[in-house]
């Protein structure tokens, strides 16, 4: 197989190189890559950074160091970090009610829902069962008002039920009410620009030319038992943003679903969470707040995803699925199609995988799992 792999991969990480190359084989479990990048950091320092393939479906543009890929739900790890920073600053508590900062949220029996419950997908708002215009997701005020008025789809706190899109609006509105800025603005001003991170929630037109083309999955994911929570989350015509085109989707700020980034920047940012909370000498999060953010808030069979999941405050904990290596302390988030970003404070390891040929696994894409497995075997 002729493949031009570029980047950095020292000899001790040869297994990672081999796993990355194998992912491009059409006979591999993931079905072969179009373009992809994998970055691994140890104690905040990048040690492996591999990229190959093409950023476009015509195979004319190389997948390079400046290629941006849509993250889908891997964006939630960034949203979780932004909320954790408010907790760190003493401006918010995971234990306080959402209504204490967003009074309208108290409607329909949600007056006692806590910030921590929202961040761990326990608030029963996985999506809208009643028909709405798919363009509602481009109207922040309309979406948050509808969520504030909505009755939960299951008893609050009884179970988690993954919120693929609505999470970004509830977490994002909590953030906005406390901080005064949108998550996309805060990300840019507080982290991305000062630290040179190529991570965006709300992508300006000037950056659109760097975006990789997506190849959609050829098969539907397996959801398991279908209930109202699953229907609202994934199975309506309005479950995801629609009707406005790719450009408008990239410009919008949807902190659950439409972040754009490079694997290199994601691995560096998660590296702060794997190595004491600092990046390039800048405090990102205190170790004490990081522990609160990744602490288990609910565990068990998720009502939407067909997995047993242990949720922190917006982060997927590594147990019981171990998609992010062999360490129980690891945490992060995965995105529709296969992307992921993770941090492991026990070993100081962090990493990110991005690609533009989407798989149909809801979490735990075999391509990412194979790379992370090879990375830990190389340490």
N, C-alpha and C positions, 0 to 999 in steps of 0.2 A: 504494500500500500504506500503510494507516494504522498507524503504529507509534510508540509513546511511548518514545523513547530518552532516558534520563536519564544524568547523570554529567558528566564533564569531557572536552572534546576541543577544544583550541585550534585556530585556523584552519590553522596549518601541517600539522595532522594530519587534514585533511579527507578524505584518501584512506582513513584508518582508519575514520572514521565511515561513509563510503560502503560499505566492505567489510563492516562490522558490520551495516549495514542490509540489504545484499544477502543476507547469510546467512539472514535471516528469510523470504526469498522461497521458496515451495515449489518453484519451478523451479530453484533454485540447486543446485550440485553436491552440497551436503550435504542437500538435501531440505527445508530450512526449519527454523528453530529453534522450540522451545517457549519456553525462557528461556535467557539467556546473559549472560556478562560477560567483558569483555576489559580488562586493565590493563597499561599499559606504563610502565616507569620508565627514567630516564636518570640515571646516576651516583647511583642509589639514591632519586631523587626521582620520585614518580609524576607523569607528564605527561598521560596519557590514562587515563580510567576510564569505560567505557561499560557500561551494562546495559539490558536490555529484555526484554519478554515476561513469561511467567508461571512462577511456582514450582510450580504445581499443574496437574494434567491437566484440571481443570474450568475453567481460565482465570479463576479468581476471585481469586488472590493474585498480586500483582505480584512479579516477580523484582527484589529490592531490595538495598540495601547490606549488609543483615544476612543475606541468604539464603546458607545453606551448601549446597554441592553435594558429593556423593561424588566422590573423585578417582580411585578405582581405582589404576592403577599409577603415576600421577603421584606418589602417596605415596612411591614408591621414591626420588625425589629428596631427600625429607626424611630418609629412612632413611640414604641415602648421606652426607648432611651430618652426621648425628649420629655415624656411624662415623668420618667424617673429623675431627670434633672430638676424639674419643679419640686419634686419631693425632697431632693438633696438641698435645694435652696430654702426649704422651710415654707414654701408657698402653697403646698398641697400635701395631703396625706392620703394614702391608699385606703385608710379606714373611714374617711369622711364621706358623707353622702354626695352623690352627684348634684342633687338639688341644692346643696349648700353653695355651689358656684354657678349652677345653671337651674334656676328655680322652675322653669317650664318643664323640666324633666320629671318632676314629681307627679305628673298626670298619670292616670290609668294604673294606679297602684305601685308606682315606681319611686315613691317618696323615700324609701329606705335603702335603695340600691346604692352600694358604695362604689367609689372609684376603682377599688381593687376588683370588685365583681365585674364591672364593665371591662376592665383590662384583661380579665380571664374568661371572657365569653360566657358569663353566667346570667346576663341581664335579659335574656329571652328575645333579643331583637336581631335575629340572624338575617332578616330580610323582610320584604313586604309581601304578604299573601294577597292583598287586594291589588288590583291592577293599577299601575301608574305608568306615566310616560317614561321610557328608558332614559330620556334626557334629564330627568329630575336630578340625577347624580352630578350634573354639571351646575346645579343651583344649590349652593351650600345652605342658604337660608331655608329653602323649601325642604331640603332633605333633613336637616336637623330639626326643623319644626315638626315634620311628620314623625320622626323618631321620638321626639319628646312627647307627642300625643299618643303614641302607640302603646297598646297593651302587650305585655310579654307573651310569647308563644308557649312558654312552659314556666312552672313555678321558679321564681328567682332563687338562685343559689342551690337548686336541687341537682343540677348537672351543668356541664359546659355544652355549648352548642356553637360551633365555629361560625364566626361572622365574617364572611369573605370580604364584603364591601362596607357594611354598616359600621364595623369597628373603627374605620378611619374617621368617620363623621362624629361618633360619640367621643372617642379619644381626642380627636382634633378640636371638637367644640369645648370640651373640658379644658384643654390646653389654651385655647383662644380666650376663654372667659377669665382664666387666671393670668396669663402672660400678656394678653392684648394683641399678640401677633398670631398669624397662622403658623402651623408647623413648618410649612415650606419656607417661610421667611426666616423663622428662627433657625432652622437647619442651615440655611445659607449664611446668615449673619454670625451665628455663634460657633459653628463647627466647620462647614465646608470652606468658606473663604479664608478664615484664619489659619486653618490647618492644611489647606491645599487638597481638599477631598473632592473628588469628582462624583458627588452624590446630590441628587435633585429630587424634590417633591414639587412638581410644577416646573416643567421644562420650558425655558424661553425659546422663542423661534430661532435664535442665533445658534442653538445647539442641536436642532433637529436633524441637521445633515449628518451628524455622527451616530444616529440611532441605527441599530441593526434591524433588518427586516425579520419578521417572525414567520416561522412555518408552524402552523397549527397542528395539534395532534390528529392522528388519523383514526383514533378510537376514543370513545367516551370513557371517562373514569368510572370506576365501580364505587357506588355510594353505599351499598348495603341496603338496610331497611329504609324505605322511603316514608318520611313523616312530614308534618307541616313545617318543621324547622328546616329540613333538607329542601323542601319545595321552595320555601321563601328564600333560602340562601342561594340556590343554584338552578332551579328548574322552572323558572318563569321567564317570559320574554323580556322582563324588565329587571332581572336579577343583577345585571351588570350595565354599566354605562353604554348607551347606544344612541345612534341617530345624529351624531355630530362630526364624525370623521376622526381619522388618526391624529391630525394636528391639534384639534381641540382636546382630545383625550390626553395628549402629552402636556398641553398647557395647564390643564386643570390640576388642582391640588387635592388628591385623594390619598390620604396617608396610609391607607390600607392596601392599595392596589396598584398605583401607577408611578412609583418611584423609578428613577433611572440612575444607573451607576456603572462604574467599572468594578470588577472583582478586586482589583488592587486596593481601591479606596475603601471598599466594604471590609476587606480583611484587616486593614489598618485601623479602621474605626472600632471593629469588634476586638482588635488587639488591645485597645485600652481596657476593655472589660475583662480581658484574660490576664492582664498584668497590672493589677492594682488601681486601675481607673484613670491613668494618665496617658496622654499621647504627645510625643515630642515635648515632654515637660509641662504640658498643659493639662490641668485637671478636667476630666470629662465627667467623672462620677466618683463619689467616695466609695470605698469598699463596703461601708456599712449600708449605704443605699443600694448598692449593687446586690447585696445579699437579700434585701427586701424585694427588689425587683425580680430576682430569679427564684425566690422562695415559692414552694408549692402552695397554690391557693385552692386548687381543686384537681382531682385525678379520677380517672375512670373512663368508661365508655362515653365518648363524645356523641352528642345527639345528631351532629351533622356529618362529621368525618367518620369513616368506618374504622376507627382506631381507638385504642386505649390511649389517652393523652394526659400528661401531667402539665398543667398550665402554671406559669408564673404570672407576673403582671405584664402581660403582653408578649412574653417569651414562651416558646415551646421548650420544655425541659427535656433532657436527653432520655430519661427513663420514661416508659419502659421499652421504647423502640430502638434506642441507640442508633439513630440516623446520623448523629454527629460524633462518631467515634466511640471508644470503649469506656469513656469516663462518665460516671453518673453526674458529675458536676457540670458538664457541658450544657449549654443552652443556646438558642438562636431562633431562627425562623426559616421556613421554606416557602417557596412561591410556586404558583400554578405554572406548570411546564417544566420545572426542575431546578430553578435557582435556589440558593440557600446562602446563609451567612451564620457563623457560629463562633462562640467563644468558650474556652475551657480554662477557668481560673486555676484548676488543680495543676495543669501542666504548662500554662502560659501560652497554649496554642490557640490560634484563631484562623479562620479561613473563609473563603467565599468561592462559590462556583456560579457562573452565569453562562447562558447559552441562548441561541436563537431558534433552534429546532426544539419545539416543545414536546415533552413526553406527556403521557396521560395519567401518571401517578399523582395523586393529590398531595402527598408528601413522601419523602424518602425515595426520590428518583434514583434508580440504580447507578446512573453515571456519577452523581455526586457521592453516593455511598461508597462506590469503589475508589474514588479519589481520596476521600477522607480516610478510608481503611488503609490505603497504601501510605498515606502521610504518617499515620500513627505507627505503622510498621517500620517506617524509616527513621523514627526518632531515636 
